[in-house]
Amino acid sequence: MTEYRITPDRQSTAVRRQCGVQTNTTARDFTLLQNLLQAYRGELYGIAFFQTFLDATTRPHERRTWQLLIDIEQRTAECLSAYLVPLGIHCPENDPAMVQAGRRQANLWLDLPWDTLMATLAPWIKTYAERYRQQAAEDKVHHTISTLVADHEDAILAFVEREIAQDTNSLSPLIEFLARYPSPRPLANTA
């Protein structure tokens, strides 16, 4: 995955065009949009990551869990794409590097027992949850979509923490997220 790190004093129209951002975007807004695009790419990673686990299990509870996690990643990606594309930012449906990275990481943990896997996932997910919460708190321009990104990671973290605590209602944060954030409707063609 290509990662663009541009400081405001080095901001250029050419670089913004290369990244697919409209040229009238300010340096600060560019950084905020870059965060959202990185989150979108992270969703593609997450879909591949969770799909690897889904493909490897036949246990009904695990299959339902992995499918809900995939649904959350897909929903978040759909919402991010629906928000970013009208701003002139290309959101490819497939990013082979992110898919490969997600699968590679999942394969490292594929043979872990469920409890160990949840304990392994918790600090990893917590790092992203904290990052997305901070970005949402700081992003006053794109606050609603940034909050959705933070909420999706918080739902996943809450699920993992409930699994570790052996809460029989551990899936509820995932189900509640999907209910709170419906799939975006296709934009009507006004041409």
SULZILIN-V184937 format. One record per residue. RES is the residue in three letters. SS is DSSP state (H for helix, E for strand, C for the rest). D_LAST is the distance of its C-alpha to the last C-alpha in whole Angstrom. Layout:
[[RES | SS | D_LAST] [RES | SS | D_LAST]]
This chain:
[[MET | C | 34] [THR | C | 34] [GLU | C | 34] [TYR | C | 34] [ARG | C | 36] [ILE | C | 35] [THR | C | 37] [PRO | H | 36] [ASP | H | 38] [ARG | H | 37] [GLN | C | 34] [SER | C | 32] [THR | H | 28] [ALA | H | 29] [VAL | H | 30] [ARG | H | 27] [ARG | H | 25] [GLN | H | 27] [CYS | C | 26] [GLY | C | 22] [VAL | C | 22] [GLN | C | 21] [THR | C | 23] [ASN | C | 24] [THR | C | 25] [THR | C | 28] [ALA | H | 31] [ARG | H | 32] [ASP | H | 28] [PHE | H | 28] [THR | H | 31] [LEU | H | 29] [LEU | H | 26] [GLN | H | 29] [ASN | H | 31] [LEU | H | 28] [LEU | H | 27] [GLN | H | 31] [ALA | H | 30] [TYR | H | 28] [ARG | H | 30] [GLY | H | 33] [GLU | H | 31] [LEU | H | 31] [TYR | H | 34] [GLY | H | 35] [ILE | H | 33] [ALA | H | 36] [PHE | H | 39] [PHE | H | 39] [GLN | H | 38] [THR | H | 41] [PHE | H | 43] [LEU | H | 41] [ASP | H | 42] [ALA | H | 46] [THR | C | 47] [THR | C | 48] [ARG | C | 49] [PRO | H | 47] [HIS | H | 47] [GLU | H | 46] [ARG | H | 43] [ARG | H | 41] [THR | H | 42] [TRP | H | 40] [GLN | H | 37] [LEU | H | 37] [LEU | H | 37] [ILE | H | 34] [ASP | H | 32] [ILE | H | 32] [GLU | H | 31] [GLN | H | 28] [ARG | H | 27] [THR | H | 28] [ALA | H | 26] [GLU | H | 23] [CYS | H | 23] [LEU | H | 23] [SER | H | 20] [ALA | H | 18] [TYR | H | 19] [LEU | H | 20] [VAL | H | 17] [PRO | H | 14] [LEU | H | 17] [GLY | C | 17] [ILE | C | 20] [HIS | C | 20] [CYS | C | 22] [PRO | C | 23] [GLU | C | 24] [ASN | C | 27] [ASP | C | 30] [PRO | H | 33] [ALA | H | 35] [MET | H | 34] [VAL | H | 35] [GLN | H | 38] [ALA | H | 39] [GLY | H | 39] [ARG | H | 40] [ARG | H | 43] [GLN | H | 44] [ALA | H | 44] [ASN | H | 46] [LEU | H | 49] [TRP | H | 49] [LEU | C | 48] [ASP | C | 52] [LEU | C | 53] [PRO | C | 54] [TRP | H | 51] [ASP | H | 53] [THR | H | 54] [LEU | H | 50] [MET | H | 49] [ALA | H | 51] [THR | H | 50] [LEU | H | 46] [ALA | H | 47] [PRO | H | 48] [TRP | H | 45] [ILE | H | 42] [LYS | H | 44] [THR | H | 43] [TYR | H | 40] [ALA | H | 40] [GLU | H | 41] [ARG | H | 39] [TYR | H | 36] [ARG | H | 38] [GLN | H | 39] [GLN | H | 35] [ALA | H | 34] [ALA | H | 36] [GLU | H | 36] [ASP | C | 32] [LYS | C | 31] [VAL | C | 28] [HIS | C | 26] [HIS | H | 29] [THR | H | 27] [ILE | H | 26] [SER | H | 29] [THR | H | 31] [LEU | H | 30] [VAL | H | 31] [ALA | H | 34] [ASP | H | 34] [HIS | H | 34] [GLU | H | 37] [ASP | H | 39] [ALA | H | 38] [ILE | H | 39] [LEU | H | 42] [ALA | H | 43] [PHE | H | 43] [VAL | H | 46] [GLU | H | 48] [ARG | H | 48] [GLU | H | 49] [ILE | H | 52] [ALA | C | 53] [GLN | C | 53] [ASP | C | 51] [THR | C | 51] [ASN | C | 47] [SER | C | 46] [LEU | C | 43] [SER | H | 42] [PRO | H | 40] [LEU | H | 38] [ILE | H | 37] [GLU | H | 36] [PHE | H | 34] [LEU | H | 32] [ALA | H | 32] [ARG | H | 31] [TYR | C | 28] [PRO | C | 26] [SER | C | 23] [PRO | C | 20] [ARG | C | 18] [PRO | C | 14] [LEU | C | 11] [ALA | C | 9] [ASN | C | 6] [THR | C | 4] [ALA | C | 0]]
